[in-house]
Amino acid sequence: MSKVPIDDQVALLMQGTEYGDEELKKNMANELRQRLIEAEREHRPLRVYCGFDPRTSDLHLGHTVPMRKLRQFQELGHEVTFVVGSFTSLIGDPSDKDKLRPRLTQLEVEFNAHTYAEQAYKILDRDKTKIRFNSEWLSELTFAELIELASNFTIQQFVTRENFRKRWDNGDPIYLHETFYAIMQGYDAHALQTDVQVGGTDQLFNIVTAARKIMTSLGDKPNIAIILGILPGTDGEVKMSKSLGNHIPLLSTPEDMYGKVMSVPDKAMGSFMRLVTRWTPDRIAEFEAGLNSGTLHPRDAKMSLAREIVAIFHDEAIALAAEEAFKKVFQQKDVPDKMPEFALQPGQTVLDVLAAAGLVASKSDGRRMIEQKGVKLDGEILEKFDAAFPHPGVLQVGKRRFVRVK
């Protein structure tokens, strides 16, 4: 059993969760705490699972969000099952779609499942991960049993879901078999006798409503829903998606992965830190406090984030090499090997350094260059002339004037 205090376990395991309802989030956290206490008393680990429908063999960083949460459970000593949706994939999850999702063939599912699992092991502990296929139990259900499970739900519960409602209002067809998906996923939780189910916000109905209701109807203690936020893409706006071109492929080179993380807008850094890194709540809080106070530059924070993500899928040495390659290509582009040096003094502003280093003819000239976005430090534009000089580096004015600030 884990020696980590239960409150610390709850803080880590609830990191990155989103329920759209603070009261529901509070209830899930309380249930998780109580289940951890019970498991500790019974000297057993929690049984945790997440289902993955292998609709593609080409994964990106967004696919790894629930895997990272499963790894956190593993590191705390809990039992993790990776469920391959070999049966549910034959239907296709309608949860985040506003049209009928194509059904996969058994051959496509089997091919994708193999490569999916291999990429998942870049995050999960291979020796501590159980792999199960939900066709094991779903294919054995009788028609009578399915009717009994379906009797727990009303048609209204399905057609009022946002994605179904949109199709209903547009006059687009909603097929009866699509309602089976939530029921089947709920039965997965019962078959595995799980304590915790992990999924994204698109799985809120399937887990919180369907799985918990089915487990209760079958005499089980309902599992606890760990509902995770959706990772935005490199645009920082919408869900990471290969079709939108805003994704970071797991099989990309270290240099490409590092560069793509560096292209993520500053506002999305919090989501990336919480959902795909190995960082603890304390470390993330420290990062965000530094960003808010100005003691940590967003560029430096993002470089740490990029280095961490590359290290997860490769290793620390490769991540450092990718960082050096990025600096050389993007930050030191067109920078001369030799240039004058300037010793930074305490309290100097950006404008003070520009004038004292002789990069501008006067402070008014310096203000003009800053307003025209013609002043850069290590390739990043400096926009506030009266701000404290951020940090040592290569200071550039225009295209040809450089000083190395030390």
C-alpha positions in Angstrom: 0.0 0.0 0.0 1.1 3.6 -0.6 2.9 5.5 2.1 1.7 8.8 0.6 -0.8 10.4 2.9 -4.4 10.1 1.7 -5.0 13.8 1.4 -1.9 14.0 -0.8 -3.2 11.1 -2.9 -6.5 12.8 -3.4 -4.9 16.1 -4.4 -2.7 14.4 -7.0 -5.5 12.1 -8.4 -8.0 15.0 -8.7 -5.4 17.2 -10.5 -6.7 18.2 -13.9 -10.3 17.0 -13.3 -13.3 18.9 -14.7 -16.9 18.0 -14.0 -18.7 21.2 -15.0 -20.2 21.3 -11.5 -18.2 22.1 -8.4 -20.6 20.2 -6.1 -20.1 17.1 -8.2 -16.3 17.5 -8.1 -16.4 17.9 -4.4 -18.6 14.8 -4.0 -16.2 12.7 -6.2 -13.2 13.9 -4.2 -14.9 13.0 -0.9 -15.9 9.5 -2.3 -12.3 9.0 -3.5 -11.0 9.9 0.0 -13.4 7.5 1.7 -12.6 4.7 -0.8 -8.9 5.2 -0.1 -9.5 5.0 3.6 -11.5 1.8 3.2 -8.9 0.2 0.9 -6.1 1.0 3.4 -8.1 -0.5 6.2 -8.7 -3.6 4.1 -5.0 -3.7 3.0 -5.8 -3.7 -0.7 -5.2 -1.4 -3.6 -8.0 0.4 -5.5 -9.1 -1.2 -8.7 -8.8 1.4 -11.4 -9.6 1.2 -15.1 -10.0 3.3 -18.3 -11.4 2.0 -21.6 -9.7 2.9 -24.9 -11.4 2.4 -28.2 -8.5 1.9 -30.6 -10.0 3.9 -33.5 -6.5 4.8 -34.7 -3.0 3.5 -34.4 -1.4 6.9 -34.6 -1.6 8.5 -31.2 -1.0 12.1 -30.2 -0.4 13.8 -26.8 -4.2 14.3 -26.2 -4.7 10.5 -26.2 -2.3 10.2 -23.2 -4.2 12.3 -20.7 -6.1 9.4 -19.1 -2.9 7.2 -19.3 -1.0 9.8 -17.2 -3.7 9.6 -14.6 -3.5 5.8 -14.6 0.2 6.0 -14.1 -0.3 8.2 -11.1 -2.6 5.5 -9.6 0.1 2.9 -10.4 2.8 4.9 -8.7 0.6 5.2 -5.6 0.4 1.4 -5.5 -3.1 0.9 -7.0 -4.2 -1.8 -9.5 -4.7 -0.5 -13.1 -6.5 -2.2 -16.0 -6.2 -1.0 -19.5 -9.4 -2.0 -21.2 -9.3 -2.3 -25.0 -12.8 -1.6 -26.4 -12.8 -4.5 -28.7 -16.6 -4.8 -28.5 -17.6 -1.1 -28.0 -15.4 -0.1 -30.9 -17.8 -2.1 -33.1 -20.4 0.5 -32.2 -18.4 3.7 -32.0 -18.6 6.1 -29.1 -21.1 9.0 -30.0 -20.2 11.0 -26.9 -18.2 13.8 -28.6 -19.7 13.6 -32.0 -22.6 15.4 -33.7 -23.0 12.7 -36.4 -23.0 8.9 -36.6 -19.5 7.5 -35.9 -18.2 4.9 -38.4 -18.1 1.4 -37.0 -14.7 -0.4 -37.1 -14.2 -4.0 -38.3 -12.8 -6.6 -35.9 -9.6 -6.7 -38.0 -9.1 -2.9 -37.6 -9.7 -3.0 -33.9 -7.2 -5.8 -33.4 -4.5 -4.0 -35.5 -5.0 -0.7 -33.8 -5.1 -2.2 -30.3 -1.6 -3.7 -30.6 0.1 -0.4 -31.6 -2.1 1.6 -29.2 -1.0 -0.5 -26.2 2.7 -0.3 -27.2 2.6 3.5 -27.4 0.7 3.5 -24.0 3.6 1.8 -22.4 5.7 4.9 -22.9 3.6 6.2 -19.9 2.2 3.1 -18.2 4.3 0.6 -16.2 4.2 -2.4 -18.5 4.7 -4.9 -15.6 1.9 -3.3 -13.5 -0.7 -2.9 -16.3 -3.4 -5.5 -16.9 -4.8 -5.6 -20.4 -8.4 -6.7 -20.9 -10.6 -6.8 -23.9 -14.3 -6.0 -23.2 -15.5 -8.5 -25.8 -14.6 -11.1 -23.1 -17.8 -10.2 -21.2 -19.9 -8.0 -23.5 -20.1 -10.7 -26.2 -21.6 -13.1 -23.5 -24.5 -10.9 -22.6 -27.9 -12.3 -23.5 -30.7 -10.3 -25.0 -32.7 -10.6 -21.8 -29.7 -9.2 -19.8 -29.4 -6.3 -22.2 -33.1 -5.5 -21.8 -32.6 -5.5 -18.0 -29.7 -3.1 -18.2 -31.5 -0.8 -20.6 -34.5 -0.6 -18.2 -32.3 1.7 -16.0 -32.5 4.5 -18.5 -35.1 6.7 -20.3 -35.0 7.8 -23.9 -35.0 11.4 -22.5 -31.7 10.9 -20.8 -30.1 10.1 -24.2 -31.8 12.6 -26.5 -31.2 15.5 -24.1 -27.4 15.0 -24.3 -25.9 17.9 -26.2 -24.6 15.9 -29.2 -27.8 13.9 -29.6 -30.0 17.0 -29.1 -28.1 18.8 -31.8 -28.7 16.0 -34.3 -32.3 15.8 -33.2 -32.9 19.5 -33.8 -31.2 19.3 -37.2 -33.3 16.4 -38.2 -30.3 14.1 -38.4 -30.8 10.5 -37.6 -29.9 9.1 -34.1 -29.6 5.3 -34.3 -30.8 3.1 -31.5 -27.6 1.2 -31.3 -25.7 4.4 -30.4 -27.5 4.4 -27.0 -26.1 1.0 -26.2 -22.6 2.4 -25.9 -23.1 4.0 -22.5 -24.8 0.9 -21.3 -21.9 -1.3 -22.5 -19.3 1.0 -20.9 -21.3 0.8 -17.6 -21.2 -2.9 -17.8 -17.4 -2.9 -18.2 -17.2 -1.2 -14.8 -19.4 -4.0 -13.2 -17.5 -6.8 -14.9 -14.2 -5.5 -13.6 -15.6 -4.7 -10.2 -13.7 -1.4 -10.2 -13.4 1.3 -7.6 -12.4 4.1 -10.0 -13.1 4.8 -13.7 -11.0 7.4 -15.6 -12.2 9.3 -18.6 -12.4 12.7 -20.3 -15.2 15.2 -20.0 -16.8 13.7 -23.1 -17.3 10.6 -21.0 -19.2 12.4 -18.2 -22.6 10.8 -19.0 -21.1 7.4 -19.7 -19.3 7.2 -16.3 -21.2 9.4 -13.9 -24.7 8.5 -15.1 -24.5 5.1 -16.9 -21.7 3.2 -15.1 -22.7 4.3 -11.6 -26.4 3.5 -12.2 -25.7 0.1 -13.7 -23.3 -0.9 -10.9 -25.8 0.1 -8.3 -28.6 -1.8 -10.1 -26.4 -4.9 -10.1 -25.7 -4.6 -6.3 -22.2 -3.1 -6.6 -20.8 -0.1 -4.9 -20.7 2.6 -7.7 -17.3 3.4 -9.0 -15.7 6.9 -8.6 -15.5 9.0 -11.7 -12.2 10.7 -12.4 -13.2 13.1 -15.2 -10.3 14.8 -16.9 -10.2 18.0 -18.8 -9.6 17.9 -22.6 -6.1 18.8 -23.7 -6.1 21.8 -26.1 -4.1 21.6 -29.3 -1.1 23.7 -30.3 -3.5 26.5 -31.0 -4.5 26.6 -27.4 -8.2 26.8 -28.3 -9.8 23.6 -29.3 -9.3 19.9 -28.5 -6.1 18.4 -29.9 -6.9 16.6 -33.1 -5.0 15.2 -36.0 -7.8 16.3 -38.4 -7.4 19.9 -37.2 -3.6 19.8 -37.5 -3.1 21.1 -34.0 -1.7 17.8 -32.6 1.6 16.6 -31.2 2.2 13.0 -32.5 3.8 10.6 -30.0 5.9 9.2 -32.8 7.3 12.6 -33.8 11.1 13.3 -33.4 12.2 14.8 -30.1 13.1 18.0 -31.9 9.7 18.3 -33.5 7.9 17.4 -30.2 9.9 20.0 -28.3 9.2 22.7 -31.0 5.5 22.0 -31.1 5.2 22.3 -27.3 7.1 25.6 -27.5 4.4 26.8 -30.0 1.6 26.3 -27.5 0.2 29.7 -26.3 1.1 30.7 -22.8 -2.6 30.5 -21.7 -2.6 26.7 -22.4 0.4 25.9 -20.3 -1.7 25.2 -17.2 -3.7 22.5 -19.0 -0.5 20.8 -20.3 1.2 20.9 -16.9 -1.8 19.3 -15.2 -2.8 16.8 -17.8 0.4 15.4 -19.4 3.4 15.9 -17.1 4.7 14.0 -14.2 4.6 17.2 -12.0 2.9 17.2 -8.7 0.3 19.8 -7.5 3.0 21.5 -5.4 5.3 21.9 -8.3 2.6 23.2 -10.6 1.5 25.7 -8.0 5.1 26.9 -7.7 5.4 27.4 -11.4 2.1 29.3 -11.6 3.1 31.5 -8.7 6.3 32.4 -10.4 4.5 33.2 -13.6 1.9 35.4 -11.8 4.6 37.3 -9.8 6.9 37.7 -12.8 9.8 35.9 -11.2 9.5 33.1 -13.8 9.5 34.1 -17.5 6.8 32.4 -19.6 9.5 31.3 -22.1 11.5 29.6 -19.3 8.4 27.9 -18.0 7.5 26.6 -21.4 11.0 25.4 -22.0 10.7 23.4 -18.8 7.4 22.0 -19.9 8.7 21.1 -23.4 11.7 19.4 -21.8 9.5 17.4 -19.4 7.2 16.2 -22.2 10.0 15.1 -24.5 11.7 13.3 -21.5 8.6 11.3 -20.9 8.6 9.8 -24.4 12.4 9.6 -24.8 14.7 10.4 -21.9 16.3 13.4 -20.1 19.5 13.5 -22.3 17.5 13.4 -25.5 15.2 16.2 -24.1 18.2 18.4 -23.4 19.6 17.8 -26.8 16.2 18.7 -28.3 16.2 21.9 -26.3 19.7 22.9 -27.5 18.6 22.2 -31.1 15.6 24.5 -30.6 17.7 27.3 -29.1 20.1 27.0 -32.0 17.5 27.1 -34.7 14.9 29.5 -33.2 16.5 31.6 -30.5 19.9 32.1 -32.0 18.8 32.5 -35.6 21.0 35.0 -37.5 22.9 35.7 -34.3 26.6 36.4 -34.8 29.1 34.3 -32.9 30.9 37.4 -31.6 29.3 40.5 -30.1 29.9 43.1 -27.4 29.0 42.2 -23.9 27.2 44.2 -21.3 27.1 43.6 -17.5 23.5 43.9 -16.2 23.2 46.1 -13.1 20.5 45.6 -10.4 17.3 47.5 -11.0 17.9 48.3 -14.6 14.9 48.4 -16.9 14.8 47.3 -20.5 15.2 50.9 -21.6 18.1 51.5 -19.3 20.0 48.6 -20.8 19.3 49.6 -24.4 20.7 53.1 -23.7 23.6 52.0 -21.5 24.7 49.3 -23.9 24.7 51.8 -26.8 22.0 49.9 -28.8 19.9 53.0 -29.3 20.8 56.7 -29.8 18.6 57.8 -27.0 15.9 56.6 -24.7 13.2 58.1 -26.9 14.7 56.1 -29.8 14.6 53.0 -27.5 10.9 53.5 -26.8 10.2 53.8 -30.5 12.0 50.6 -31.3 10.1 48.8 -28.5 6.8 50.1 -29.8 7.7 48.9 -33.2 8.5 45.4 -31.8 12.1 45.7 -32.9 13.7 44.7 -29.6 14.2 41.0 -28.7 15.9 39.0 -26.0 16.9 35.5 -27.0 14.5 35.8 -29.9 11.5 36.9 -27.9 10.0 40.4 -28.4 10.2 42.7 -25.4 7.2 44.9 -25.2 7.5 47.0 -22.0 10.3 49.6 -21.9 9.9 50.3 -18.2 9.9 46.6 -17.1 12.8 45.2 -15.1 15.3 43.6 -17.6 14.1 39.9 -17.6 17.3 37.9 -17.6 20.7 37.6 -19.2 20.8 36.7 -22.9 21.3 38.0 -26.4 19.7 41.4 -26.7 18.9 42.4 -30.3 17.7 45.7 -31.8 16.6 45.7 -35.4 18.3 43.2 -37.6 22.0 43.9 -37.0 22.6 45.3 -33.5 23.4 42.7 -30.8 24.8 42.7 -27.3 25.3 39.7 -25.0 23.9 40.7 -21.6 25.5 39.0 -18.7 
